[in-house]
Amino acid sequence: MAAPRENVSLLFKLYCLAVMTLVAAAYTIALRYTRTSDRELYFSTTAVCITEVIKLLLSVGILAKETGSPGRFKASLRENVLGSPKELMKLSVPSLVYAVQNNMAFLALSNLDAAVYQVTYQLKIPCTALCTVLMLNRTLSKLQWISVFMLCGGVILVQWEPAQATKVMVEQNPLLGFGAIAIAVLCSGFAVLASVGGLYTSVVVKYTDNIMKGFSAAAAIVLSTIASVMLFGLQITLTFALGTLLVCVSIYLYGLPRQDTTSIQQGEIASKERVGGV
């Protein structure tokens, strides 16, 4: 049985939603901007390493605050990190996968527009869904399967005639960018099965539902598209617009709660018994 979700105010949920949306959109736009600059590029591996070091420092700080004293802090590290080498080795697998995924994001945004990247990267949803079905023996509802195929169709439309950015002068390879996204999507689908990426994402997962997270993803796509038009001169095509709409709708449908058919089936059985008795 799933643990009950903590009661939080609607205002706090909206705050989490707004921050998650802005972080997703700002990350993509900022990364695209820095990777298409005419100045000397930085190493993506260095940026990924610095990001993980910052996460480590924040995690250590949060742990120190929760434990409340240096003694309990050392004991917690000794018990959960140094004293659990097997668990540490298990966590190293998704960590390595996330490292590959993050480096692929840099490569993809060096060759694809931010809006195209945001839409295409949503392929992580069907990839994760397939992983959960094949590896964890979970089932998807009919609506979820429909939304998965709808999302794939939307991405195909987006890639069929990609929107072009007129203000980007650096040489790009869209095929290489799409290949990088494909690898990142596969990494995302595998790694999600083992852990939740990002400190803030863990807070959002705890305090919000799937519908709000889906709305956040769709809003991040819209914001990235608007920013790409303003900053990079993105020219939106009809196929891109239709594909983006399909992806946004499919994200919403996939996150809808599954209908509990148990009570419906019991009601149907009871009504048939009453009819048979008459």
Order of alpha helices (4+ residues) and beta strands (2+ residues): alpha-alpha-alpha-alpha-alpha-alpha-alpha-beta-alpha-alpha-alpha-beta-alpha-alpha
